[in-house]
Amino acid sequence: MAMTMAEKVLARASGHDSVSAGQYVTATVDRIMAHEAFAACCFILLSNGLSKFHDPDSVVVVIDHWYPAPNVQYARVHAACRQFAEKFGVKNYLGGAGVCHQVLPEQGFIRPGELVLGTDSHSTAYGALGAAGAGIGLTEMAWVLATGSLWMQVPPTIRFRLTGRPGAALMSKDIILHIAGHFTTEVAQYASVEFAGPVAGAMSIASRMTMSNMAAEIGAKFAFFAADAKTVAYLRGRVEGEPRTFGPDPDALYDADYGVDVSGLEPQVACPDDPGNVRPVSAVAGTKVDQFFLGSCTNARLEDLEVAASILRGHYVHPASRLIVTPASCQVYLDALKAGYLETLAEAGAVITASGCGACPGSHMGILAPNEVCLSTTNRNFKGRMGDPESQVYLASPATVAASAITGQIRDPREVWSGTPLAEGATR
Amino acid sequence: MTQLIRGRVWRFGDNVNTDVMAPWDTISQPWEEARHRVLHIRHDFVDGVRPGDVIVAGRNWGCGSSREQAAQYLKNLGLAAVVAESFGRIYFRNSIAIAFPNLACPRVSDAFEDGDEIEIELETAIIRNLSKGKELQGQPYTPEMLEIVEKGGLMALLKERLEAGRL
């Protein structure tokens, strides 16, 4: 029977020849990701009399949401994570290597066709490499750590076929914001998403990661790109052995099949307080901004920092505003340093912080005061997300954030930049 | 045997997200401090809610983060259940994992007002507005989900399997 990517993964993971949407299965988890929630997972397991993981080698622990520790409370959580990693025999303890969704792919822990569960809603990001990534909470994670498997419903799949010719300054962030605005933040509720079509094929792995990551905002359980030659090239040298391609069967059944023509698509901005409250940048141009944030698992990869640096080169952040740059991982930090992007950004007046989640969930390194406005490359702008409940967050691409930082107000990046990483062969 | 839940209704709208149920900085706070911030978008809620009350909400209740505190805080406040038109998927799974009854029911939003008396048959997902004499059919839990909720959550089930040597 023809299967979607979600069906293929869950069939294999549950030991069936085939499964179809709606079916309930018990799936064996290939890769387990836990961030700071790891400490609580271990604590509840121990308090229920369980002192052993099903497969410690499948587990990767990353410290990212409050790294480096901003206070004693989180220093204690981090210390507990380290102690529990040792106690339960987790070899893959990556400490503060950066945001989990950048670090796991970067260090070769994600493979096409695998089932990856993480203690973070944006675990859909692993779909950029053709893996079935999904977020779960800490009690379910405790169960998965103990048993190695979890009950799942095989989701229906929605396909977005991305076609057309990306215009100036367009980034994959604009496309996923457009989808959230146009199709609503519920379009993929309980469903798996496949991004397909020529624009998806031409995208860099970094651009794909942005879309798979933010698919959590349209309700997606998984958010796949087919693993193609580009994926294989990215994975080669990171994973053991020769990586393989992975995609849906050609005649797989989709619950919905949407065409998205990106020709003429203007850069997009999600307005407070919902990622679905999306408008073209021209409709909100001129909005005064206190803080610009270029960071998070959505948009702080090398490609994003390169775009920001090329826009800010020779300019300066508006004196009434501040720009905070938080590279997605230590590796991205180092690569951006060597490439000169961080120097350019620092010369433009950006504050460059250590890698981690930082300001995105309102952890530290950029909390907003009442009535402050932030233009951010992150994935969520819920009320109070980045600080005081009376602060406001707008979401946009790195190009829009960088261009706006110069004038201190939201601005169409096409005024200063005509490039796009979406053109075939434009960047990595 | 069908478990009956009966309580007083609090109405909420669409797309109420995890960040307003459990603001980020409450995650490191003791419950006594954190409780004052739960669902801060409705100012009369935390001080007015009583054990046994039920939330009736619109679409996409609990969208957003994987933070289990969103469901846990509501349970901690003593809420007996949530009935919503649809749920954010991680929130929904979390509620099952911690044995906090949450049922999906199309058109439930229009059937209730603040303060109405609700009755929920957990097994059949029949939802009644006792104040207005209306009955709606929600989406029942699968037997597996119902088992987790009725046993007291995933950890209770894990403990049971561990003791029975079935792990």
Interface residues (C-beta under 8 A of the other chain):
Chain A: Y24 A37 I44 N48 G49 L50 N71 Q73 Y74 V77 T119 D120 S121 S123 G135 I136 G137 L138 T139 E140 A142 W143 A146 T147 W151 T185 E186 Q189 Y190 G219 K221 D274 G276 P361 G362 S363 R380 F382 K383 G384 R385 P389
Chain B: N15 N17 D19 V20 P23 W24 D25 S28 H40 I41 R59 N60 C63 G64 S65 S66 R67 E68 A71 S86 G88 R89 I90 R93 N94 A97 I98 T142 E144 G153 L154 M155 L158 K159 L162 L167
